[in-house]
Structures are given as C-alpha cells and as structure tokens.
C-alpha cells in the first residue's frame, strides 16, 4: 500500500495532546494513504487515483498540524 506524506503548512501547538483514538478524515476504496507530514497519521486512507478531496488543507486529527493536499488530489 503506497503512502504519501503531506506538506505541513502549520505545526501544531505544543499544548495539543496527541489523539490516539482519531480516525482518518477521508476514506476511499483504493490503496493509497496520505499521511500527516508531522506525525505520520493517515489523514486520507485508501484512496484510488480517481478519488479527490474538496478542500485544500486539513488539520490532523492526531497531532493538530495543518497539512496541504497536493493539487492532483483536490477536485
């Protein structure tokens, strides 16, 4: 399963405790995961090439860092 680290645009505050119970923000039916560039948490799990997200960035549920999605992943 391929994994791609996302570009971090803002590091989380040091006051944000890690959320070990967090789940991916988006799930697909493919085999590519997009990971937080700060902590490695799967923000997007199991996407295939034809799937896209409708946002430019997302805050990692696990560490709070803001990650930018690559242009080819955005719709």
MOPAC internal coordinates of N, CA, C and O (Angstrom, degrees):
PM7 1SCF
backbone

  N    0.0000 0     0.00 0     0.00 0    0    0    0
  C    1.4460 1     0.00 0     0.00 0    1    0    0
  C    1.5323 1   108.69 1     0.00 0    2    1    0
  O    1.2310 1   119.58 1   -61.76 1    3    2    1
  N    1.3322 1   118.41 1   118.24 1    3    2    1
  C    1.4628 1   121.17 1   178.51 1    5    3    2
  C    1.5288 1   111.96 1   -68.19 1    6    5    3
  O    1.2310 1   120.99 1   -35.36 1    7    6    5
  N    1.3175 1   115.72 1   144.64 1    7    6    5
  C    1.4641 1   122.20 1   176.27 1    9    7    6
  C    1.5168 1   108.44 1  -129.48 1   10    9    7
  O    1.2310 1   120.91 1   -44.97 1   11   10    9
  N    1.3274 1   115.87 1   135.03 1   11   10    9
  C    1.4596 1   122.02 1  -178.92 1   13   11   10
  C    1.5217 1   108.35 1  -124.20 1   14   13   11
  O    1.2310 1   120.34 1   -54.97 1   15   14   13
  N    1.3257 1   116.95 1   125.03 1   15   14   13
  C    1.4568 1   121.49 1   177.93 1   17   15   14
  C    1.5260 1   109.30 1   -79.67 1   18   17   15
  O    1.2310 1   120.51 1   -47.46 1   19   18   17
  N    1.3151 1   116.63 1   132.54 1   19   18   17
  C    1.4575 1   121.85 1   178.62 1   21   19   18
  C    1.5258 1   110.44 1   -83.21 1   22   21   19
  O    1.2310 1   120.85 1   -20.38 1   23   22   21
  N    1.3322 1   115.98 1   159.62 1   23   22   21
  C    1.4570 1   122.13 1   178.67 1   25   23   22
  C    1.5239 1   108.94 1   -81.59 1   26   25   23
  O    1.2310 1   120.57 1   -54.92 1   27   26   25
  N    1.3205 1   116.51 1   125.08 1   27   26   25
  C    1.4622 1   121.74 1   178.20 1   29   27   26
  C    1.5223 1   108.61 1   -82.12 1   30   29   27
  O    1.2310 1   120.50 1   -52.72 1   31   30   29
  N    1.3315 1   116.65 1   127.28 1   31   30   29
  C    1.4611 1   120.70 1   178.35 1   33   31   30
  C    1.5262 1   111.89 1  -105.40 1   34   33   31
  O    1.2310 1   120.67 1   163.18 1   35   34   33
  N    1.3240 1   116.33 1   -16.82 1   35   34   33
  C    1.4652 1   120.39 1   175.83 1   37   35   34
  C    1.5221 1   108.00 1  -154.28 1   38   37   35
  O    1.2310 1   121.20 1   -56.35 1   39   38   37
  N    1.3205 1   115.31 1   123.65 1   39   38   37
  C    1.4642 1   120.93 1   178.26 1   41   39   38
  C    1.5332 1   108.06 1   -74.26 1   42   41   39
  O    1.2310 1   121.27 1   -32.85 1   43   42   41
  N    1.3032 1   115.17 1   147.15 1   43   42   41
  C    1.4566 1   121.05 1   178.88 1   45   43   42
  C    1.5186 1   110.67 1   -66.72 1   46   45   43
  O    1.2310 1   121.34 1   -27.05 1   47   46   45
  N    1.3019 1   115.04 1   152.95 1   47   46   45
  C    1.4512 1   120.79 1   173.68 1   49   47   46
  C    1.5244 1   108.91 1   -63.73 1   50   49   47
  O    1.2310 1   120.47 1   -35.09 1   51   50   49
  N    1.3102 1   116.71 1   144.91 1   51   50   49
  C    1.4584 1   119.86 1   178.65 1   53   51   50
  C    1.5198 1   111.88 1   -65.97 1   54   53   51
  O    1.2310 1   119.99 1   164.71 1   55   54   53
  N    1.3192 1   117.63 1   -15.29 1   55   54   53
  C    1.4610 1   122.02 1  -178.59 1   57   55   54
  C    1.5205 1   112.92 1   -83.49 1   58   57   55
  O    1.2310 1   119.85 1   176.09 1   59   58   57
  N    1.3384 1   117.90 1    -3.91 1   59   58   57
  C    1.4636 1   121.16 1  -178.43 1   61   59   58
  C    1.5246 1   108.70 1   -89.47 1   62   61   59
  O    1.2310 1   120.01 1   -66.78 1   63   62   61
  N    1.3403 1   117.59 1   113.22 1   63   62   61
  C    1.4642 1   118.91 1   177.96 1   65   63   62
  C    1.5235 1   110.53 1   -72.75 1   66   65   63
  O    1.2310 1   119.37 1   -33.76 1   67   66   65
  N    1.3392 1   118.81 1   146.24 1   67   66   65
  C    1.4644 1   120.31 1   177.89 1   69   67   66
  C    1.5311 1   111.04 1   -61.82 1   70   69   67
  O    1.2310 1   120.80 1   -40.15 1   71   70   69
  N    1.3187 1   116.08 1   139.85 1   71   70   69
  C    1.4546 1   121.83 1   178.33 1   73   71   70
  C    1.5290 1   107.53 1  -102.02 1   74   73   71
  O    1.2310 1   120.35 1   -80.94 1   75   74   73
  N    1.3157 1   116.94 1    99.06 1   75   74   73
  C    1.4567 1   121.12 1  -175.73 1   77   75   74
  C    1.5244 1   113.03 1   -77.41 1   78   77   75
  O    1.2310 1   119.86 1   171.26 1   79   78   77
  N    1.3266 1   117.87 1    -8.74 1   79   78   77
  C    1.4601 1   121.52 1  -179.85 1   81   79   78
  C    1.5268 1   112.42 1  -101.15 1   82   81   79
  O    1.2310 1   120.27 1  -175.32 1   83   82   81
  N    1.3231 1   117.09 1     4.68 1   83   82   81
  C    1.4632 1   121.21 1  -177.62 1   85   83   82
  C    1.5229 1   110.79 1   -68.87 1   86   85   83
  O    1.2310 1   121.32 1   -27.99 1   87   86   85
  N    1.3178 1   115.09 1   152.01 1   87   86   85
  C    1.4604 1   120.96 1   175.19 1   89   87   86
  C    1.5138 1   109.70 1  -119.22 1   90   89   87
  O    1.2310 1   119.84 1   -11.09 1   91   90   89
  N    1.3326 1   117.91 1   168.91 1   91   90   89
  C    1.4669 1   120.70 1   178.65 1   93   91   90
  C    1.5296 1   111.64 1   -59.18 1   94   93   91
  O    1.2310 1   120.83 1   -32.19 1   95   94   93
  N    1.3244 1   116.02 1   147.81 1   95   94   93
  C    1.4635 1   120.81 1   177.37 1   97   95   94
  C    1.5247 1   111.11 1   -74.24 1   98   97   95
  O    1.2310 1   120.55 1   146.88 1   99   98   97
  N    1.3340 1   116.55 1   -33.12 1   99   98   97
  C    1.4642 1   122.28 1  -179.51 1  101   99   98
  C    1.5225 1   109.06 1  -131.71 1  102  101   99
  O    1.2310 1   120.64 1   -38.69 1  103  102  101
  N    1.3302 1   116.37 1   141.31 1  103  102  101
  C    1.4666 1   122.04 1   175.82 1  105  103  102
  C    1.5202 1   108.54 1  -127.67 1  106  105  103
  O    1.2310 1   121.38 1   -37.02 1  107  106  105
  N    1.3241 1   114.97 1   142.98 1  107  106  105
  C    1.4563 1   120.29 1   178.10 1  109  107  106
  C    1.5116 1   110.23 1  -128.41 1  110  109  107
  O    1.2310 1   121.23 1    13.53 1  111  110  109
  N    1.3196 1   115.26 1  -166.47 1  111  110  109
  C    1.4655 1   120.33 1  -179.84 1  113  111  110
  C    1.5261 1   111.17 1  -121.13 1  114  113  111
  O    1.2310 1   121.11 1  -148.01 1  115  114  113
  N    1.3227 1   115.48 1    31.99 1  115  114  113
  C    1.4661 1   120.67 1   178.89 1  117  115  114
  C    1.5127 1   110.96 1  -115.74 1  118  117  115
  O    1.2310 1   120.85 1    29.86 1  119  118  117
  N    1.3412 1   115.98 1  -150.14 1  119  118  117
  C    1.4553 1   118.73 1  -176.07 1  121  119  118
  C    1.5251 1   114.76 1  -130.02 1  122  121  119
  O    1.2310 1   119.29 1  -170.04 1  123  122  121
  N    1.3343 1   118.95 1     9.96 1  123  122  121
  C    1.4593 1   121.16 1  -179.23 1  125  123  122
  C    1.5212 1   110.69 1  -104.77 1  126  125  123
  O    1.2310 1   120.69 1   -50.80 1  127  126  125
  N    1.3330 1   116.29 1   129.20 1  127  126  125
  C    1.4597 1   122.33 1   175.88 1  129  127  126
  C    1.5190 1   109.34 1  -106.12 1  130  129  127
  O    1.2310 1   120.29 1   -37.89 1  131  130  129
  N    1.3225 1   117.05 1   142.11 1  131  130  129
  C    1.4605 1   123.34 1   174.36 1  133  131  130
  C    1.5214 1   106.58 1  -111.83 1  134  133  131
  O    1.2310 1   121.17 1   -58.81 1  135  134  133
  N    1.3254 1   115.37 1   121.19 1  135  134  133
  C    1.4597 1   121.66 1  -170.72 1  137  135  134
  C    1.5158 1   112.42 1  -106.64 1  138  137  135
  O    1.2310 1   121.03 1   -29.71 1  139  138  137
  N    1.3302 1   115.64 1   150.29 1  139  138  137
  C    1.4579 1   121.67 1   173.32 1  141  139  138
  C    1.5228 1   108.09 1   -58.84 1  142  141  139
  O    1.2310 1   120.44 1   -49.82 1  143  142  141
  N    1.3207 1   116.77 1   130.18 1  143  142  141
  C    1.4591 1   121.07 1   179.32 1  145  143  142
  C    1.5095 1   113.00 1   -72.46 1  146  145  143
  O    1.2310 1   119.97 1   170.46 1  147  146  145
  N    1.3316 1   117.67 1    -9.54 1  147  146  145
  C    1.4553 1   121.36 1   179.45 1  149  147  146
  C    1.5277 1   112.21 1   -96.06 1  150  149  147
  O    1.2310 1   120.03 1   130.28 1  151  150  149
  N    1.3363 1   117.54 1   -49.72 1  151  150  149
  C    1.4689 1   120.01 1  -173.66 1  153  151  150
  C    1.5247 1   114.42 1  -116.91 1  154  153  151
  O    1.2310 1   119.56 1   169.73 1  155  154  153
  N    1.3450 1   118.45 1   -10.27 1  155  154  153
  C    1.4602 1   121.05 1   178.35 1  157  155  154
  C    1.5214 1   114.76 1    85.98 1  158  157  155
  O    1.2310 1   119.74 1  -172.96 1  159  158  157
  N    1.3233 1   118.10 1     7.04 1  159  158  157
  C    1.4594 1   122.57 1   178.25 1  161  159  158
  C    1.5354 1   109.65 1   -69.49 1  162  161  159
  O    1.2310 1   119.98 1   -38.04 1  163  162  161
  N    1.3291 1   117.65 1   141.96 1  163  162  161
  C    1.4763 1   121.62 1   179.12 1  165  163  162
  C    1.5239 1   109.88 1   -76.14 1  166  165  163
  O    1.2310 1   120.69 1   -73.55 1  167  166  165
  N    1.3347 1   116.28 1   106.45 1  167  166  165
  C    1.4635 1   121.35 1   176.38 1  169  167  166
  C    1.5208 1   109.43 1   -81.39 1  170  169  167
  O    1.2310 1   120.57 1   141.10 1  171  170  169
  N    1.3183 1   116.52 1   -38.90 1  171  170  169
  C    1.4664 1   123.31 1   175.81 1  173  171  170
  C    1.5279 1   106.85 1  -121.45 1  174  173  171
  O    1.2310 1   120.45 1   -55.75 1  175  174  173
  N    1.3143 1   116.74 1   124.25 1  175  174  173
  C    1.4689 1   120.46 1  -176.73 1  177  175  174
  C    1.5191 1   110.76 1  -117.10 1  178  177  175
  O    1.2310 1   120.91 1   -50.06 1  179  178  177
  N    1.3180 1   115.87 1   129.94 1  179  178  177
  C    1.4527 1   121.97 1   171.39 1  181  179  178
  C    1.5169 1   115.93 1    65.97 1  182  181  179
  O    1.2310 1   119.96 1  -134.56 1  183  182  181
  N    1.3283 1   117.68 1    45.44 1  183  182  181
  C    1.4615 1   119.36 1   176.98 1  185  183  182
  C    1.5205 1   110.14 1   -89.33 1  186  185  183
  O    1.2310 1   121.12 1   -27.74 1  187  186  185
  N    1.3263 1   115.47 1   152.26 1  187  186  185
  C    1.4569 1   121.93 1   173.36 1  189  187  186
  C    1.5299 1   107.00 1  -110.89 1  190  189  187
  O    1.2310 1   118.91 1   -13.84 1  191  190  189
  N    1.3243 1   119.68 1   166.16 1  191  190  189
  C    1.4651 1   121.87 1  -173.98 1  193  191  190
  C    1.5240 1   115.34 1   -55.65 1  194  193  191
  O    1.2310 1   119.13 1   148.68 1  195  194  193
  N    1.3047 1   119.27 1   -31.32 1  195  194  193
  C    1.4658 1   120.84 1  -177.59 1  197  195  194
  C    1.5284 1   113.23 1   -82.02 1  198  197  195
  O    1.2310 1   119.67 1   173.33 1  199  198  197
  N    1.3244 1   118.24 1    -6.67 1  199  198  197
  C    1.4641 1   120.60 1  -178.55 1  201  199  198
  C    1.5205 1   110.59 1   -90.69 1  202  201  199
  O    1.2310 1   120.82 1   -33.35 1  203  202  201
  N    1.3367 1   116.04 1   146.65 1  203  202  201
  C    1.4555 1   122.23 1  -177.73 1  205  203  202
  C    1.5199 1   110.54 1  -139.78 1  206  205  203
  O    1.2310 1   121.32 1   -18.19 1  207  206  205
  N    1.3233 1   115.07 1   161.81 1  207  206  205
  C    1.4631 1   121.80 1   172.27 1  209  207  206
  C    1.5226 1   107.60 1  -106.49 1  210  209  207
  O    1.2310 1   120.47 1   -22.21 1  211  210  209
  N    1.3218 1   116.70 1   157.79 1  211  210  209
  C    1.4668 1   120.56 1  -176.23 1  213  211  210
  C    1.5280 1   112.64 1  -102.48 1  214  213  211
  O    1.2310 1   120.19 1  -167.64 1  215  214  213
  N    1.3241 1   117.24 1    12.36 1  215  214  213
  C    1.4618 1   121.62 1  -179.17 1  217  215  214
  C    1.5340 1   109.55 1  -125.93 1  218  217  215
  O    1.2310 1   120.64 1   -21.10 1  219  218  217
  N    1.3341 1   116.39 1   158.90 1  219  218  217
  C    1.4633 1   120.78 1   179.75 1  221  219  218
  C    1.5200 1   112.74 1   -85.18 1  222  221  219
  O    1.2310 1   120.80 1   151.28 1  223  222  221
  N    1.3431 1   116.08 1   -28.72 1  223  222  221
  C    1.4561 1   119.66 1  -177.87 1  225  223  222
  C    1.5144 1   110.00 1  -150.39 1  226  225  223
  O    1.2310 1   121.03 1   -12.16 1  227  226  225
  N    1.3315 1   115.63 1   167.84 1  227  226  225
  C    1.4595 1   121.01 1   179.60 1  229  227  226
  C    1.5206 1   108.95 1  -150.07 1  230  229  227
  O    1.2310 1   121.55 1   -29.53 1  231  230  229
  N    1.3173 1   114.64 1   150.47 1  231  230  229
  C    1.4596 1   120.93 1   175.94 1  233  231  230
  C    1.5224 1   108.02 1   -90.66 1  234  233  231
  O    1.2310 1   120.66 1   -50.81 1  235  234  233
  N    1.3091 1   116.35 1   129.19 1  235  234  233
  C    1.4641 1   122.03 1  -179.16 1  237  235  234
  C    1.5248 1   109.44 1   -63.99 1  238  237  235
  O    1.2310 1   120.59 1   -51.00 1  239  238  237
  N    1.3157 1   116.47 1   129.00 1  239  238  237
  C    1.4663 1   121.84 1   179.53 1  241  239  238
  C    1.5174 1   111.94 1   -67.81 1  242  241  239
  O    1.2310 1   120.11 1   155.63 1  243  242  241
  N    1.3191 1   117.40 1   -24.37 1  243  242  241
  C    1.4578 1   120.60 1  -175.93 1  245  243  242
  C    1.5274 1   113.22 1   -86.94 1  246  245  243
  O    1.2310 1   120.07 1   136.92 1  247  246  245
  N    1.3549 1   117.46 1   -43.08 1  247  246  245
  C    1.4726 1   118.85 1  -173.56 1  249  247  246
  C    1.5239 1   114.39 1  -120.31 1  250  249  247
  O    1.2310 1   119.69 1   165.78 1  251  250  249
  N    1.3319 1   118.19 1   -14.22 1  251  250  249
  C    1.4598 1   121.04 1   178.14 1  253  251  250
  C    1.5135 1   115.24 1    89.71 1  254  253  251
  O    1.2310 1   119.05 1  -178.42 1  255  254  253
  N    1.3271 1   119.41 1     1.58 1  255  254  253
  C    1.4710 1   122.11 1   178.43 1  257  255  254
  C    1.5310 1   109.81 1   -74.22 1  258  257  255
  O    1.2310 1   120.49 1   -35.36 1  259  258  257
  N    1.3201 1   116.66 1   144.64 1  259  258  257
  C    1.4530 1   121.58 1   176.25 1  261  259  258
  C    1.5246 1   108.56 1   -89.06 1  262  261  259
  O    1.2310 1   120.82 1   -51.30 1  263  262  261
  N    1.3347 1   116.04 1   128.70 1  263  262  261
  C    1.4585 1   123.11 1  -177.96 1  265  263  262
  C    1.5275 1   109.60 1  -119.39 1  266  265  263
  O    1.2310 1   120.67 1   -41.04 1  267  266  265
  N    1.3287 1   116.32 1   138.96 1  267  266  265
  C    1.4652 1   121.96 1   178.69 1  269  267  266
  C    1.5201 1   109.52 1   -97.07 1  270  269  267
  O    1.2310 1   120.68 1   -47.83 1  271  270  269
  N    1.3416 1   116.30 1   132.17 1  271  270  269
  C    1.4568 1   120.78 1   176.30 1  273  271  270
  C    1.5233 1   109.51 1   -80.77 1  274  273  271
  O    1.2310 1   119.69 1   -38.45 1  275  274  273
  N    1.3296 1   118.20 1   141.55 1  275  274  273
  C    1.4646 1   120.24 1   176.70 1  277  275  274
  C    1.5340 1   110.45 1   -64.07 1  278  277  275
  O    1.2310 1   120.52 1   -28.44 1  279  278  277
  N    1.3166 1   116.61 1   151.56 1  279  278  277
  C    1.4698 1   120.94 1  -175.88 1  281  279  278
  C    1.5290 1   111.97 1   -58.18 1  282  281  279
  O    1.2310 1   119.39 1   145.48 1  283  282  281
  N    1.3360 1   118.76 1   -34.52 1  283  282  281
  C    1.4613 1   120.31 1  -179.05 1  285  283  282
  C    1.5276 1   112.69 1   -69.99 1  286  285  283
  O    1.2310 1   119.93 1   165.76 1  287  286  285
  N    1.3220 1   117.73 1   -14.24 1  287  286  285
  C    1.4702 1   121.04 1   178.71 1  289  287  286
  C    1.5277 1   111.70 1   -92.39 1  290  289  287
  O    1.2310 1   120.58 1   163.03 1  291  290  289
  N    1.3346 1   116.50 1   -16.97 1  291  290  289
  C    1.4749 1   120.89 1  -178.19 1  293  291  290
  C    1.5197 1   110.66 1   -86.99 1  294  293  291
  O    1.2310 1   121.20 1   -35.50 1  295  294  293
  N    1.3398 1   115.31 1   144.50 1  295  294  293
  C    1.4737 1   118.93 1   177.98 1  297  295  294
  C    1.4998 1   110.96 1   -95.80 1  298  297  295
  O    1.2310 1   120.10 1   180.00 1  299  298  297

